[in-house]
């Protein structure tokens, strides 16, 4: 299993860390991946943002305002080309993260 993990691209590894609720590590991997791989990979950014929002919506706690902003920025990245079937989910996550910033971090 560890061998397979190491063979994944940095973007997929970032998503895997997000799935495991290791959100800061996921962001670190994403930041490392961005210059090396396809930085226009909407699916990586949208998966990470949606996973993060789902965690918070289920009662999880963010570690900082900068973490919330980082995941919001992944979803709002101008390079994103969100497919029609995913637009509602992304829109919900964006609205939720914005509201969280307003409520908890104003």
Backbone as XML, in Angstrom:
<?xml version="1.0"?>
<chain id="A" units="angstrom">
  <residue number="1" name="UNK">
    <atom name="N" x="0.822" y="-1.182" z="0.000"/>
    <atom name="CA" x="0.000" y="0.000" z="0.000"/>
    <atom name="C" x="0.870" y="1.251" z="0.000"/>
  </residue>
  <residue number="2" name="UNK">
    <atom name="N" x="1.909" y="1.281" z="0.810"/>
    <atom name="CA" x="2.800" y="2.441" z="0.847"/>
    <atom name="C" x="3.471" y="2.643" z="-0.501"/>
  </residue>
  <residue number="3" name="UNK">
    <atom name="N" x="3.814" y="1.570" z="-1.180"/>
    <atom name="CA" x="4.441" y="1.644" z="-2.505"/>
    <atom name="C" x="3.495" y="2.318" z="-3.505"/>
  </residue>
  <residue number="4" name="UNK">
    <atom name="N" x="2.224" y="1.946" z="-3.462"/>
    <atom name="CA" x="1.234" y="2.538" z="-4.364"/>
    <atom name="C" x="1.102" y="4.031" z="-4.085"/>
  </residue>
  <residue number="5" name="UNK">
    <atom name="N" x="1.043" y="4.383" z="-2.800"/>
    <atom name="CA" x="0.922" y="5.783" z="-2.414"/>
    <atom name="C" x="2.079" y="6.603" z="-2.983"/>
  </residue>
  <residue number="6" name="UNK">
    <atom name="N" x="3.269" y="6.079" z="-2.934"/>
    <atom name="CA" x="4.438" y="6.805" z="-3.427"/>
    <atom name="C" x="4.439" y="6.955" z="-4.942"/>
  </residue>
  <residue number="7" name="UNK">
    <atom name="N" x="3.736" y="6.072" z="-5.638"/>
    <atom name="CA" x="3.691" y="6.145" z="-7.096"/>
    <atom name="C" x="2.641" y="7.138" z="-7.591"/>
  </residue>
  <residue number="8" name="UNK">
    <atom name="N" x="1.732" y="7.559" z="-6.717"/>
    <atom name="CA" x="0.727" y="8.532" z="-7.109"/>
    <atom name="C" x="1.370" y="9.894" z="-7.325"/>
  </residue>
  <residue number="9" name="UNK">
    <atom name="N" x="0.808" y="10.684" z="-8.212"/>
    <atom name="CA" x="1.273" y="12.054" z="-8.384"/>
    <atom name="C" x="0.989" y="12.857" z="-7.122"/>
  </residue>
  <residue number="10" name="UNK">
    <atom name="N" x="1.662" y="13.978" z="-6.980"/>
    <atom name="CA" x="1.508" y="14.808" z="-5.785"/>
    <atom name="C" x="0.066" y="15.293" z="-5.635"/>
  </residue>
  <residue number="11" name="UNK">
    <atom name="N" x="-0.617" y="15.583" z="-6.723"/>
    <atom name="CA" x="-2.003" y="16.028" z="-6.654"/>
    <atom name="C" x="-2.906" y="14.968" z="-6.064"/>
  </residue>
  <residue number="12" name="UNK">
    <atom name="N" x="-2.761" y="13.742" z="-6.530"/>
    <atom name="CA" x="-3.573" y="12.638" z="-6.002"/>
    <atom name="C" x="-3.209" y="12.340" z="-4.546"/>
  </residue>
  <residue number="13" name="UNK">
    <atom name="N" x="-1.954" y="12.503" z="-4.219"/>
    <atom name="CA" x="-1.546" y="12.314" z="-2.826"/>
    <atom name="C" x="-2.185" y="13.384" z="-1.949"/>
  </residue>
  <residue number="14" name="UNK">
    <atom name="N" x="-2.267" y="14.615" z="-2.455"/>
    <atom name="CA" x="-2.912" y="15.699" z="-1.707"/>
    <atom name="C" x="-4.372" y="15.354" z="-1.433"/>
  </residue>
  <residue number="15" name="UNK">
    <atom name="N" x="-5.070" y="14.845" z="-2.435"/>
    <atom name="CA" x="-6.471" y="14.450" z="-2.263"/>
    <atom name="C" x="-6.571" y="13.323" z="-1.235"/>
  </residue>
  <residue number="16" name="UNK">
    <atom name="N" x="-5.676" y="12.354" z="-1.292"/>
    <atom name="CA" x="-5.698" y="11.251" z="-0.332"/>
    <atom name="C" x="-5.518" y="11.743" z="1.103"/>
  </residue>
  <residue number="17" name="UNK">
    <atom name="N" x="-4.622" y="12.700" z="1.295"/>
    <atom name="CA" x="-4.451" y="13.256" z="2.641"/>
    <atom name="C" x="-5.718" y="13.978" z="3.082"/>
  </residue>
  <residue number="18" name="UNK">
    <atom name="N" x="-6.358" y="14.701" z="2.184"/>
    <atom name="CA" x="-7.618" y="15.371" z="2.526"/>
    <atom name="C" x="-8.680" y="14.341" z="2.912"/>
  </residue>
  <residue number="19" name="UNK">
    <atom name="N" x="-8.755" y="13.256" z="2.174"/>
    <atom name="CA" x="-9.722" y="12.193" z="2.500"/>
    <atom name="C" x="-9.473" y="11.608" z="3.887"/>
  </residue>
  <residue number="20" name="UNK">
    <atom name="N" x="-8.217" y="11.585" z="4.282"/>
    <atom name="CA" x="-7.854" y="11.061" z="5.601"/>
    <atom name="C" x="-7.965" y="12.130" z="6.685"/>
  </residue>
  <residue number="21" name="UNK">
    <atom name="N" x="-8.507" y="13.293" z="6.299"/>
    <atom name="CA" x="-8.696" y="14.440" z="7.204"/>
    <atom name="C" x="-7.383" y="15.007" z="7.720"/>
  </residue>
  <residue number="22" name="UNK">
    <atom name="N" x="-6.366" y="14.861" z="6.923"/>
    <atom name="CA" x="-5.058" y="15.460" z="7.217"/>
    <atom name="C" x="-4.932" y="16.680" z="6.295"/>
  </residue>
  <residue number="23" name="UNK">
    <atom name="N" x="-5.738" y="17.711" z="6.617"/>
    <atom name="CA" x="-5.929" y="18.821" z="5.696"/>
    <atom name="C" x="-4.693" y="19.686" z="5.495"/>
  </residue>
  <residue number="24" name="UNK">
    <atom name="N" x="-3.923" y="19.951" z="6.555"/>
    <atom name="CA" x="-2.719" y="20.766" z="6.344"/>
    <atom name="C" x="-1.686" y="20.026" z="5.520"/>
  </residue>
  <residue number="25" name="UNK">
    <atom name="N" x="-1.558" y="18.724" z="5.733"/>
    <atom name="CA" x="-0.631" y="17.928" z="4.923"/>
    <atom name="C" x="-1.096" y="17.897" z="3.471"/>
  </residue>
  <residue number="26" name="UNK">
    <atom name="N" x="-2.403" y="17.773" z="3.266"/>
    <atom name="CA" x="-2.948" y="17.819" z="1.914"/>
    <atom name="C" x="-2.614" y="19.123" z="1.209"/>
  </residue>
  <residue number="27" name="UNK">
    <atom name="N" x="-2.750" y="20.234" z="1.920"/>
    <atom name="CA" x="-2.393" y="21.536" z="1.331"/>
    <atom name="C" x="-0.905" y="21.605" z="1.002"/>
  </residue>
  <residue number="28" name="UNK">
    <atom name="N" x="-0.084" y="21.078" z="1.905"/>
    <atom name="CA" x="1.367" y="21.064" z="1.648"/>
    <atom name="C" x="1.685" y="20.288" z="0.374"/>
  </residue>
  <residue number="29" name="UNK">
    <atom name="N" x="1.080" y="19.123" z="0.222"/>
    <atom name="CA" x="1.311" y="18.330" z="-0.986"/>
    <atom name="C" x="0.783" y="19.052" z="-2.224"/>
  </residue>
  <residue number="30" name="UNK">
    <atom name="N" x="-0.369" y="19.688" z="-2.111"/>
    <atom name="CA" x="-0.901" y="20.427" z="-3.251"/>
    <atom name="C" x="0.065" y="21.535" z="-3.660"/>
  </residue>
  <residue number="31" name="UNK">
    <atom name="N" x="0.572" y="22.253" z="-2.690"/>
    <atom name="CA" x="1.499" y="23.359" z="-2.997"/>
    <atom name="C" x="2.781" y="22.846" z="-3.649"/>
  </residue>
  <residue number="32" name="UNK">
    <atom name="N" x="3.234" y="21.665" z="-3.251"/>
    <atom name="CA" x="4.414" y="21.066" z="-3.882"/>
    <atom name="C" x="4.083" y="20.584" z="-5.284"/>
  </residue>
  <residue number="33" name="UNK">
    <atom name="N" x="2.903" y="20.061" z="-5.455"/>
    <atom name="CA" x="2.476" y="19.500" z="-6.741"/>
    <atom name="C" x="2.237" y="20.568" z="-7.786"/>
  </residue>
  <residue number="34" name="UNK">
    <atom name="N" x="1.688" y="21.682" z="-7.375"/>
    <atom name="CA" x="1.249" y="22.707" z="-8.306"/>
    <atom name="C" x="2.282" y="23.088" z="-9.355"/>
  </residue>
  <residue number="35" name="UNK">
    <atom name="N" x="3.525" y="23.379" z="-8.996"/>
    <atom name="CA" x="4.470" y="23.763" z="-10.054"/>
    <atom name="C" x="4.951" y="22.589" z="-10.903"/>
  </residue>
  <residue number="36" name="UNK">
    <atom name="N" x="4.841" y="21.372" z="-10.394"/>
    <atom name="CA" x="5.413" y="20.219" z="-11.079"/>
    <atom name="C" x="4.465" y="19.521" z="-12.040"/>
  </residue>
  <residue number="37" name="UNK">
    <atom name="N" x="3.207" y="19.541" z="-11.730"/>
    <atom name="CA" x="2.255" y="18.797" z="-12.533"/>
    <atom name="C" x="1.281" y="19.756" z="-13.197"/>
  </residue>
  <residue number="38" name="UNK">
    <atom name="N" x="0.183" y="19.244" z="-13.653"/>
    <atom name="CA" x="-0.808" y="20.044" z="-14.356"/>
    <atom name="C" x="-1.525" y="20.968" z="-13.377"/>
  </residue>
  <residue number="39" name="UNK">
    <atom name="N" x="-1.083" y="22.203" z="-13.302"/>
    <atom name="CA" x="-1.661" y="23.158" z="-12.358"/>
    <atom name="C" x="-3.088" y="23.529" z="-12.749"/>
  </residue>
  <residue number="40" name="UNK">
    <atom name="N" x="-3.512" y="23.168" z="-13.934"/>
    <atom name="CA" x="-4.875" y="23.455" z="-14.365"/>
    <atom name="C" x="-5.810" y="22.297" z="-14.062"/>
  </residue>
  <residue number="41" name="UNK">
    <atom name="N" x="-5.469" y="21.463" z="-13.123"/>
    <atom name="CA" x="-6.257" y="20.288" z="-12.799"/>
    <atom name="C" x="-7.403" y="20.645" z="-11.845"/>
  </residue>
  <residue number="42" name="UNK">
    <atom name="N" x="-8.531" y="20.994" z="-12.431"/>
    <atom name="CA" x="-9.708" y="21.385" z="-11.661"/>
    <atom name="C" x="-10.134" y="20.294" z="-10.696"/>
  </residue>
  <residue number="43" name="UNK">
    <atom name="N" x="-10.059" y="19.042" z="-11.100"/>
    <atom name="CA" x="-10.572" y="17.968" z="-10.245"/>
    <atom name="C" x="-9.832" y="17.903" z="-8.912"/>
  </residue>
  <residue number="44" name="UNK">
    <atom name="N" x="-8.529" y="18.116" z="-8.919"/>
    <atom name="CA" x="-7.764" y="18.095" z="-7.666"/>
    <atom name="C" x="-8.271" y="19.196" z="-6.743"/>
  </residue>
  <residue number="45" name="UNK">
    <atom name="N" x="-8.350" y="20.408" z="-7.266"/>
    <atom name="CA" x="-8.791" y="21.540" z="-6.438"/>
    <atom name="C" x="-10.223" y="21.352" z="-5.952"/>
  </residue>
  <residue number="46" name="UNK">
    <atom name="N" x="-11.109" y="20.917" z="-6.832"/>
    <atom name="CA" x="-12.510" y="20.790" z="-6.421"/>
    <atom name="C" x="-12.693" y="19.644" z="-5.425"/>
  </residue>
  <residue number="47" name="UNK">
    <atom name="N" x="-12.038" y="18.515" z="-5.637"/>
    <atom name="CA" x="-12.145" y="17.410" z="-4.678"/>
    <atom name="C" x="-11.659" y="17.842" z="-3.301"/>
  </residue>
  <residue number="48" name="UNK">
    <atom name="N" x="-10.515" y="18.487" z="-3.261"/>
    <atom name="CA" x="-9.973" y="18.899" z="-1.969"/>
    <atom name="C" x="-10.916" y="19.869" z="-1.258"/>
  </residue>
  <residue number="49" name="UNK">
    <atom name="N" x="-11.430" y="20.847" z="-1.982"/>
    <atom name="CA" x="-12.335" y="21.820" z="-1.382"/>
    <atom name="C" x="-13.632" y="21.197" z="-0.908"/>
  </residue>
  <residue number="50" name="UNK">
    <atom name="N" x="-14.187" y="20.300" z="-1.700"/>
    <atom name="CA" x="-15.438" y="19.635" z="-1.335"/>
    <atom name="C" x="-15.237" y="18.707" z="-0.139"/>
  </residue>
  <residue number="51" name="UNK">
    <atom name="N" x="-14.148" y="17.984" z="-0.127"/>
    <atom name="CA" x="-13.847" y="17.098" z="1.007"/>
    <atom name="C" x="-13.721" y="17.915" z="2.293"/>
  </residue>
  <residue number="52" name="UNK">
    <atom name="N" x="-13.011" y="19.034" z="2.191"/>
    <atom name="CA" x="-12.817" y="19.898" z="3.358"/>
    <atom name="C" x="-14.163" y="20.437" z="3.848"/>
  </residue>
  <residue number="53" name="UNK">
    <atom name="N" x="-14.978" y="20.956" z="2.937"/>
    <atom name="CA" x="-16.275" y="21.491" z="3.330"/>
    <atom name="C" x="-17.151" y="20.388" z="3.940"/>
  </residue>
  <residue number="54" name="UNK">
    <atom name="N" x="-17.154" y="19.215" z="3.384"/>
    <atom name="CA" x="-17.951" y="18.112" z="3.921"/>
    <atom name="C" x="-17.543" y="17.795" z="5.358"/>
  </residue>
  <residue number="55" name="UNK">
    <atom name="N" x="-16.249" y="17.807" z="5.611"/>
    <atom name="CA" x="-15.735" y="17.578" z="6.963"/>
    <atom name="C" x="-16.276" y="18.626" z="7.930"/>
  </residue>
  <residue number="56" name="UNK">
    <atom name="N" x="-16.206" y="19.890" z="7.536"/>
    <atom name="CA" x="-16.686" y="20.961" z="8.408"/>
    <atom name="C" x="-18.201" y="20.889" z="8.601"/>
  </residue>
  <residue number="57" name="UNK">
    <atom name="N" x="-18.909" y="20.585" z="7.544"/>
    <atom name="CA" x="-20.372" y="20.496" z="7.595"/>
    <atom name="C" x="-20.819" y="19.383" z="8.550"/>
  </residue>
  <residue number="58" name="UNK">
    <atom name="N" x="-20.015" y="18.336" z="8.644"/>
    <atom name="CA" x="-20.335" y="17.213" z="9.543"/>
    <atom name="C" x="-19.913" y="17.485" z="10.988"/>
  </residue>
  <residue number="59" name="UNK">
    <atom name="N" x="-19.425" y="18.697" z="11.257"/>
    <atom name="CA" x="-19.069" y="19.056" z="12.623"/>
    <atom name="C" x="-17.586" y="19.120" z="12.906"/>
  </residue>
  <residue number="60" name="UNK">
    <atom name="N" x="-16.750" y="18.883" z="11.901"/>
    <atom name="CA" x="-15.307" y="18.996" z="12.092"/>
    <atom name="C" x="-14.901" y="20.447" z="12.320"/>
  </residue>
  <residue number="61" name="UNK">
    <atom name="N" x="-13.731" y="20.641" z="12.850"/>
    <atom name="CA" x="-13.244" y="21.989" z="13.156"/>
    <atom name="C" x="-12.046" y="22.337" z="12.283"/>
  </residue>
  <residue number="62" name="UNK">
    <atom name="N" x="-12.082" y="23.548" z="11.776"/>
    <atom name="CA" x="-10.936" y="24.064" z="11.033"/>
    <atom name="C" x="-9.825" y="24.416" z="12.015"/>
  </residue>
  <residue number="63" name="UNK">
    <atom name="N" x="-8.590" y="24.446" z="11.540"/>
    <atom name="CA" x="-7.493" y="24.792" z="12.439"/>
    <atom name="C" x="-7.188" y="26.284" z="12.430"/>
  </residue>
  <residue number="64" name="UNK">
    <atom name="N" x="-7.539" y="26.968" z="11.344"/>
    <atom name="CA" x="-7.249" y="28.395" z="11.275"/>
    <atom name="C" x="-8.023" y="29.042" z="10.134"/>
  </residue>
  <residue number="65" name="UNK">
    <atom name="N" x="-8.083" y="30.357" z="10.181"/>
    <atom name="CA" x="-8.709" y="31.103" z="9.090"/>
    <atom name="C" x="-7.944" y="30.868" z="7.796"/>
  </residue>
  <residue number="66" name="UNK">
    <atom name="N" x="-6.626" y="30.823" z="7.880"/>
    <atom name="CA" x="-5.828" y="30.634" z="6.661"/>
    <atom name="C" x="-6.110" y="29.284" z="6.013"/>
  </residue>
  <residue number="67" name="UNK">
    <atom name="N" x="-6.390" y="28.261" z="6.814"/>
    <atom name="CA" x="-6.745" y="26.955" z="6.260"/>
    <atom name="C" x="-8.073" y="27.051" z="5.499"/>
  </residue>
  <residue number="68" name="UNK">
    <atom name="N" x="-9.066" y="27.684" z="6.112"/>
    <atom name="CA" x="-10.372" y="27.845" z="5.460"/>
    <atom name="C" x="-10.196" y="28.631" z="4.160"/>
  </residue>
  <residue number="69" name="UNK">
    <atom name="N" x="-9.447" y="29.713" z="4.224"/>
    <atom name="CA" x="-9.215" y="30.535" z="3.026"/>
    <atom name="C" x="-8.480" y="29.758" z="1.941"/>
  </residue>
  <residue number="70" name="UNK">
    <atom name="N" x="-7.528" y="28.934" z="2.330"/>
    <atom name="CA" x="-6.774" y="28.143" z="1.350"/>
    <atom name="C" x="-7.694" y="27.190" z="0.596"/>
  </residue>
  <residue number="71" name="UNK">
    <atom name="N" x="-8.582" y="26.522" z="1.319"/>
    <atom name="CA" x="-9.512" y="25.601" z="0.657"/>
    <atom name="C" x="-10.558" y="26.350" z="-0.161"/>
  </residue>
  <residue number="72" name="UNK">
    <atom name="N" x="-10.997" y="27.497" z="0.320"/>
    <atom name="CA" x="-11.909" y="28.326" z="-0.465"/>
    <atom name="C" x="-11.229" y="28.769" z="-1.755"/>
  </residue>
  <residue number="73" name="UNK">
    <atom name="N" x="-9.988" y="29.174" z="-1.663"/>
    <atom name="CA" x="-9.248" y="29.609" z="-2.850"/>
    <atom name="C" x="-9.045" y="28.484" z="-3.861"/>
  </residue>
  <residue number="74" name="UNK">
    <atom name="N" x="-8.909" y="27.254" z="-3.374"/>
    <atom name="CA" x="-8.826" y="26.134" z="-4.314"/>
    <atom name="C" x="-10.091" y="26.055" z="-5.159"/>
  </residue>
  <residue number="75" name="UNK">
    <atom name="N" x="-11.235" y="26.253" z="-4.515"/>
    <atom name="CA" x="-12.517" y="26.173" z="-5.221"/>
    <atom name="C" x="-12.748" y="27.373" z="-6.138"/>
  </residue>
  <residue number="76" name="UNK">
    <atom name="N" x="-12.192" y="28.517" z="-5.772"/>
    <atom name="CA" x="-12.412" y="29.744" z="-6.542"/>
    <atom name="C" x="-11.323" y="30.008" z="-7.575"/>
  </residue>
  <residue number="77" name="UNK">
    <atom name="N" x="-10.351" y="29.127" z="-7.674"/>
    <atom name="CA" x="-9.241" y="29.327" z="-8.601"/>
    <atom name="C" x="-9.770" y="29.645" z="-9.998"/>
  </residue>
  <residue number="78" name="UNK">
    <atom name="N" x="-9.253" y="30.698" z="-10.584"/>
    <atom name="CA" x="-9.747" y="31.153" z="-11.894"/>
    <atom name="C" x="-9.503" y="30.147" z="-13.013"/>
  </residue>
  <residue number="79" name="UNK">
    <atom name="N" x="-8.618" y="29.208" z="-12.804"/>
    <atom name="CA" x="-8.359" y="28.188" z="-13.829"/>
    <atom name="C" x="-9.385" y="27.052" z="-13.799"/>
  </residue>
  <residue number="80" name="UNK">
    <atom name="N" x="-10.189" y="26.995" z="-12.753"/>
    <atom name="CA" x="-11.164" y="25.910" z="-12.626"/>
    <atom name="C" x="-12.178" y="25.936" z="-13.761"/>
  </residue>
  <residue number="81" name="UNK">
    <atom name="N" x="-12.471" y="24.762" z="-14.239"/>
    <atom name="CA" x="-13.532" y="24.558" z="-15.222"/>
    <atom name="C" x="-14.434" y="23.479" z="-14.629"/>
  </residue>
  <residue number="82" name="UNK">
    <atom name="N" x="-15.333" y="23.918" z="-13.766"/>
    <atom name="CA" x="-16.194" y="23.000" z="-13.021"/>
    <atom name="C" x="-17.252" y="22.429" z="-13.957"/>
  </residue>
  <residue number="83" name="UNK">
    <atom name="N" x="-17.340" y="21.117" z="-13.990"/>
    <atom name="CA" x="-18.340" y="20.464" z="-14.836"/>
    <atom name="C" x="-19.740" y="20.732" z="-14.281"/>
  </residue>
  <residue number="84" name="UNK">
    <atom name="N" x="-20.716" y="20.643" z="-15.145"/>
    <atom name="CA" x="-22.092" y="20.950" z="-14.772"/>
    <atom name="C" x="-22.583" y="20.088" z="-13.609"/>
  </residue>
  <residue number="85" name="UNK">
    <atom name="N" x="-22.247" y="18.806" z="-13.626"/>
    <atom name="CA" x="-22.733" y="17.915" z="-12.572"/>
    <atom name="C" x="-22.099" y="18.202" z="-11.214"/>
  </residue>
  <residue number="86" name="UNK">
    <atom name="N" x="-20.983" y="18.912" z="-11.180"/>
    <atom name="CA" x="-20.306" y="19.213" z="-9.919"/>
    <atom name="C" x="-20.552" y="20.650" z="-9.450"/>
  </residue>
  <residue number="87" name="UNK">
    <atom name="N" x="-21.173" y="21.489" z="-10.277"/>
    <atom name="CA" x="-21.337" y="22.904" z="-9.950"/>
    <atom name="C" x="-22.111" y="23.143" z="-8.656"/>
  </residue>
  <residue number="88" name="UNK">
    <atom name="N" x="-23.168" y="22.397" z="-8.439"/>
    <atom name="CA" x="-23.976" y="22.591" z="-7.234"/>
    <atom name="C" x="-23.157" y="22.279" z="-5.977"/>
  </residue>
  <residue number="89" name="UNK">
    <atom name="N" x="-22.421" y="21.205" z="-6.021"/>
    <atom name="CA" x="-21.592" y="20.794" z="-4.882"/>
    <atom name="C" x="-20.500" y="21.831" z="-4.592"/>
  </residue>
  <residue number="90" name="UNK">
    <atom name="N" x="-19.865" y="22.323" z="-5.629"/>
    <atom name="CA" x="-18.820" y="23.345" z="-5.464"/>
    <atom name="C" x="-19.423" y="24.638" z="-4.940"/>
  </residue>
  <residue number="91" name="UNK">
    <atom name="N" x="-20.562" y="25.024" z="-5.495"/>
    <atom name="CA" x="-21.233" y="26.249" z="-5.068"/>
    <atom name="C" x="-21.610" y="26.182" z="-3.586"/>
  </residue>
  <residue number="92" name="UNK">
    <atom name="N" x="-22.114" y="25.042" z="-3.150"/>
    <atom name="CA" x="-22.454" y="24.855" z="-1.737"/>
    <atom name="C" x="-21.210" y="24.985" z="-0.859"/>
  </residue>
  <residue number="93" name="UNK">
    <atom name="N" x="-20.120" y="24.384" z="-1.281"/>
    <atom name="CA" x="-18.873" y="24.453" z="-0.510"/>
    <atom name="C" x="-18.351" y="25.889" z="-0.449"/>
  </residue>
  <residue number="94" name="UNK">
    <atom name="N" x="-18.383" y="26.593" z="-1.560"/>
    <atom name="CA" x="-17.916" y="27.988" z="-1.596"/>
    <atom name="C" x="-18.762" y="28.836" z="-0.649"/>
  </residue>
  <residue number="95" name="UNK">
    <atom name="N" x="-20.086" y="28.719" z="-0.761"/>
    <atom name="CA" x="-20.976" y="29.496" z="0.115"/>
    <atom name="C" x="-20.747" y="29.155" z="1.581"/>
  </residue>
  <residue number="96" name="UNK">
    <atom name="N" x="-20.602" y="27.878" z="1.876"/>
    <atom name="CA" x="-20.385" y="27.451" z="3.256"/>
    <atom name="C" x="-19.079" y="27.960" z="3.839"/>
  </residue>
  <residue number="97" name="UNK">
    <atom name="N" x="-18.001" y="27.886" z="3.062"/>
    <atom name="CA" x="-16.705" y="28.359" z="3.544"/>
    <atom name="C" x="-16.704" y="29.877" z="3.716"/>
  </residue>
  <residue number="98" name="UNK">
    <atom name="N" x="-17.350" y="30.591" z="2.808"/>
    <atom name="CA" x="-17.455" y="32.057" z="2.952"/>
    <atom name="C" x="-18.220" y="32.413" z="4.218"/>
  </residue>
  <residue number="99" name="UNK">
    <atom name="N" x="-19.314" y="31.728" z="4.450"/>
    <atom name="CA" x="-20.129" y="31.990" z="5.639"/>
    <atom name="C" x="-19.341" y="31.673" z="6.907"/>
  </residue>
  <residue number="100" name="UNK">
    <atom name="N" x="-18.587" y="30.602" z="6.895"/>
    <atom name="CA" x="-17.758" y="30.236" z="8.045"/>
    <atom name="C" x="-16.748" y="31.332" z="8.358"/>
  </residue>
  <residue number="101" name="UNK">
    <atom name="N" x="-16.124" y="31.855" z="7.333"/>
    <atom name="CA" x="-15.155" y="32.933" z="7.534"/>
    <atom name="C" x="-15.849" y="34.147" z="8.157"/>
  </residue>
  <residue number="102" name="UNK">
    <atom name="N" x="-17.030" y="34.475" z="7.644"/>
    <atom name="CA" x="-17.770" y="35.627" z="8.178"/>
    <atom name="C" x="-18.133" y="35.419" z="9.646"/>
  </residue>
  <residue number="103" name="UNK">
    <atom name="N" x="-18.651" y="34.245" z="9.972"/>
    <atom name="CA" x="-19.142" y="33.985" z="11.334"/>
    <atom name="C" x="-18.024" y="33.858" z="12.354"/>
  </residue>
  <residue number="104" name="UNK">
    <atom name="N" x="-17.038" y="33.072" z="12.041"/>
    <atom name="CA" x="-16.030" y="32.716" z="13.044"/>
    <atom name="C" x="-14.776" y="33.565" z="13.006"/>
  </residue>
  <residue number="105" name="UNK">
    <atom name="N" x="-14.550" y="34.212" z="11.899"/>
    <atom name="CA" x="-13.239" y="34.855" z="11.749"/>
    <atom name="C" x="-13.347" y="36.337" z="11.411"/>
  </residue>
  <residue number="106" name="UNK">
    <atom name="N" x="-14.463" y="36.953" z="11.728"/>
    <atom name="CA" x="-14.587" y="38.397" z="11.445"/>
    <atom name="C" x="-14.030" y="39.216" z="12.576"/>
  </residue>
</chain>
